[in-house]
Amino acid sequence: KLATTPTATETTTMAKRPTNPTKRSTAKSTSKPTSDPHAAHREALHEQVRQLLDLETLADRKRDSLDFHEVGVSDIRAIIALAFDAGLNAASGKPAPVLSTDPAAIIASMHISKRDGRPTGGNWVSGTIAGHSFEALVFAEHAESSSYELGNSRISKLHLTHQITKRTAAAFDRGWEVTPTSELAKAIVDVLASGLAETVFGK
């Protein structure tokens, strides 16, 4: 199934003012630089943009053919939305979004918010998973024709949408209408296909 440390009081001694006003202490600070508290959000944003633009990397490769790309205005709007959300989450202390394609991490992020039975059979199931919202028509038994369901999943319809950009990440309706648009979307579809029906019907 998918299922303060107290501080000690220190006594300080006031040193006499040096006779040479230009002389300064050469002692080096022993304090260590603090780690970037927003590194995870920044890395997640980079990966989201990379996947959105379907790029191999965001690193400079010193070649025009590799470093320059045409970007549509819809992609620019999506990137702005991603950047705004990442900044808001970082400032409010929320965790960075799940971008791992590891099935365990994806399953842990899943939340089923609604389940409606249909008089003609099957259940409409909706929820969120790994930064996406999903809606699926799931059945207790397999379809008469294997072409009517997603693999061997007992899912006949599935719509996956990126929560921030509102873009369709995958769509299946007795056949693919939109194949998974990213590595993460593909991993999410695989997770739902392998266990959503069992989670809903207990078998």
C-alpha positions as a printed NumPy array, in Angstrom:
array([[  0.   ,   0.   ,   0.   ],
       [  0.954,   3.556,  -0.698],
       [  0.456,   4.746,   2.474],
       [ 19.169,  26.209,  24.35 ],
       [ 22.018,  25.432,  25.26 ],
       [ 22.792,  27.719,  28.269],
       [ 25.758,  30.032,  27.862],
       [ 28.435,  30.428,  30.556],
       [ 29.105,  33.871,  32.025],
       [ 32.483,  35.109,  30.934],
       [ 34.648,  37.61 ,  32.829],
       [ 36.253,  40.1  ,  30.52 ],
       [ 39.225,  42.373,  31.219],
       [ 39.389,  45.751,  29.546],
       [ 42.693,  46.127,  27.752],
       [ 44.479,  49.429,  27.735],
       [ 44.14 ,  51.554,  24.654],
       [ 47.178,  50.937,  22.43 ],
       [ 49.621,  53.832,  22.165],
       [ 49.687,  53.491,  18.379],
       [ 46.179,  54.206,  17.086],
       [ 46.961,  52.634,  13.718],
       [ 47.898,  49.302,  15.2  ],
       [ 45.161,  46.705,  14.936],
       [ 44.776,  43.187,  16.208],
       [ 45.921,  40.515,  13.798],
       [ 44.035,  37.695,  15.552],
       [ 41.945,  35.623,  13.155],
       [ 38.364,  34.746,  13.875],
       [ 37.873,  31.115,  14.835],
       [ 34.144,  31.099,  14.092],
       [ 33.048,  28.797,  11.293],
       [ 30.83 ,  30.04 ,   8.484],
       [ 27.241,  28.944,   8.875],
       [ 25.687,  26.694,   6.233],
       [ 23.158,  28.178,   3.842],
       [ 19.73 ,  27.544,   5.425],
       [ 18.033,  27.928,   2.058],
       [ 20.321,  25.657,   0.027],
       [ 17.701,  22.902,  -0.257],
       [ 15.083,  25.309,  -1.604],
       [ 17.574,  26.766,  -4.098],
       [ 18.621,  23.324,  -5.325],
       [ 15.003,  22.256,  -5.633],
       [ 14.177,  25.384,  -7.638],
       [ 17.098,  24.751,  -9.994],
       [ 15.909,  21.196, -10.585],
       [ 12.313,  22.292, -11.159],
       [ 13.423,  24.85 , -13.748],
       [ 15.718,  22.311, -15.413],
       [ 12.868,  19.854, -15.764],
       [ 10.406,  22.527, -16.864],
       [ 12.691,  23.63 , -19.7  ],
       [ 13.758,  20.049, -20.463],
       [ 17.462,  20.882, -20.143],
       [ 20.296,  18.502, -19.371],
       [ 21.865,  20.952, -16.932],
       [ 21.786,  24.579, -15.811],
       [ 25.588,  24.699, -15.629],
       [ 27.512,  26.863, -18.104],
       [ 29.147,  24.743, -20.799],
       [ 30.842,  27.579, -22.699],
       [ 29.169,  26.84 , -26.033],
       [ 26.369,  28.913, -27.526],
       [ 24.574,  25.832, -28.812],
       [ 24.473,  24.413, -25.287],
       [ 24.02 ,  27.547, -23.18 ],
       [ 21.415,  29.497, -25.172],
       [ 17.821,  28.287, -25.555],
       [ 14.539,  29.707, -26.795],
       [ 12.092,  30.159, -23.933],
       [  8.394,  30.874, -24.402],
       [  6.5  ,  33.412, -22.338],
       [  4.435,  30.65 , -20.721],
       [  7.663,  29.067, -19.489],
       [  8.802,  32.44 , -18.127],
       [  5.526,  32.799, -16.215],
       [  5.938,  29.296, -14.827],
       [  9.507,  30.007, -13.701],
       [  8.356,  33.195, -11.962],
       [  5.695,  31.178, -10.133],
       [  8.255,  28.561,  -9.095],
       [ 10.71 ,  31.207,  -7.866],
       [  8.021,  33.055,  -5.903],
       [  6.838,  29.844,  -4.246],
       [ 10.399,  28.765,  -3.401],
       [ 11.148,  32.146,  -1.802],
       [  7.899,  32.097,   0.16 ],
       [  8.542,  28.586,   1.47 ],
       [ 12.137,  29.368,   2.402],
       [ 11.135,  32.551,   4.257],
       [  8.34 ,  30.791,   6.162],
       [ 10.46 ,  27.778,   7.086],
       [  8.516,  25.258,   5.008],
       [ 10.495,  22.292,   3.681],
       [ 11.725,  22.184,   0.105],
       [  9.444,  20.263,  -2.282],
       [  9.956,  16.569,  -2.923],
       [ 11.796,  16.179,  -6.221],
       [ 13.323,  12.777,  -5.641],
       [ 12.215,  10.047,  -8.018],
       [ 12.708,   7.499,  -5.237],
       [  9.365,   5.672,  -4.852],
       [  9.546,   5.711,  -1.032],
       [  9.888,   9.508,  -0.975],
       [  7.027,   9.903,  -3.441],
       [  4.743,   7.57 ,  -1.485],
       [  5.516,   9.401,   1.766],
       [  4.362,  12.661,   0.175],
       [  1.003,  11.327,  -1.039],
       [ -2.256,  12.523,   0.497],
       [ -5.675,  11.359,  -0.692],
       [ -8.166,  14.154,  -0.104],
       [-11.305,  12.843,  -1.784],
       [-12.849,   9.577,  -2.887],
       [-16.205,   9.343,  -4.66 ],
       [-17.873,   6.107,  -5.742],
       [-19.731,   5.975,  -9.046],
       [-23.066,   4.197,  -9.578],
       [-21.617,   2.638, -12.713],
       [-18.539,   1.379, -10.867],
       [-15.15 ,   2.652,  -9.953],
       [-14.027,   5.444,  -7.673],
       [-12.848,   8.942,  -8.474],
       [ -9.827,   9.54 ,  -6.259],
       [ -8.039,  12.877,  -5.903],
       [ -5.157,  14.15 ,  -3.82 ],
       [ -1.625,  15.459,  -3.879],
       [  1.715,  13.754,  -4.394],
       [  5.274,  15.104,  -4.7  ],
       [  4.293,  18.675,  -5.628],
       [  1.507,  17.584,  -7.968],
       [ -2.249,  17.156,  -7.703],
       [ -3.88 ,  14.086,  -9.201],
       [ -7.312,  12.793, -10.089],
       [ -7.823,   9.178, -11.063],
       [-10.68 ,   6.834, -11.919],
       [ -9.831,   3.569, -10.182],
       [-11.605,   0.218, -10.301],
       [-11.638,  -2.766,  -7.965],
       [-11.214,  -5.155, -10.887],
       [ -9.233,  -5.058, -14.092],
       [-10.808,  -3.738, -17.294],
       [-12.201,  -6.152, -19.881],
       [ -9.642,  -4.805, -22.317],
       [ -6.093,  -4.219, -21.126],
       [ -5.919,  -1.165, -23.396],
       [ -8.526,   0.538, -21.212],
       [ -6.283,   0.758, -18.153],
       [ -2.886,   2.193, -17.362],
       [ -0.632,  -0.844, -17.51 ],
       [ -1.908,  -3.339, -14.967],
       [ -3.037,  -0.639, -12.533],
       [ -6.878,  -0.765, -12.612],
       [ -6.697,   2.968, -13.405],
       [ -8.635,   3.953, -16.519],
       [ -8.218,   7.722, -16.201],
       [ -5.447,   9.761, -14.593],
       [ -4.725,  13.483, -14.68 ],
       [ -1.563,  14.801, -13.026],
       [ -1.032,  18.566, -12.618],
       [  1.942,  20.513, -11.283],
       [  0.625,  22.397,  -8.256],
       [  2.569,  25.626,  -8.831],
       [  2.688,  26.022, -12.602],
       [ -0.766,  24.423, -13.081],
       [  0.605,  22.586, -16.098],
       [ -0.514,  19.1  , -17.043],
       [  2.294,  16.709, -16.152],
       [  0.546,  13.581, -17.447],
       [ -2.892,  12.616, -18.737],
       [ -4.29 ,   9.144, -19.446],
       [ -7.825,   8.366, -20.614],
       [ -7.913,   4.807, -21.919],
       [ -4.7  ,   5.807, -23.641],
       [ -2.095,   8.515, -23.314],
       [ -3.238,  12.057, -24.033],
       [ -0.134,  13.611, -22.436],
       [  2.796,  11.362, -21.638],
       [  4.718,  12.249, -18.432],
       [  6.496,  15.537, -19.033],
       [  9.382,  15.023, -16.594],
       [ 11.352,  12.333, -14.797],
       [  9.445,  13.085, -11.607],
       [  6.067,  12.937, -13.354],
       [  6.965,   9.529, -14.785],
       [  8.017,   8.29 , -11.338],
       [  4.743,   9.553,  -9.83 ],
       [  2.698,   7.795, -12.503],
       [  4.615,   4.576, -11.847],
       [  3.928,   4.838,  -8.104],
       [  0.209,   5.472,  -8.61 ],
       [ -0.044,   2.682, -11.149],
       [  1.64 ,   0.196,  -8.823],
       [ -0.388,   0.835,  -5.684],
       [ -3.26 ,   3.339,  -5.838],
       [ -5.949,   0.72 ,  -6.513],
       [ -4.695,  -1.44 ,  -3.647],
       [ -4.707,   1.572,  -1.335],
       [ -8.286,   2.477,  -2.31 ],
       [ -9.807,  -0.998,  -2.306],
       [ -7.491,  -2.84 ,   0.079],
       [ -6.643,  -5.529,  -2.441]])
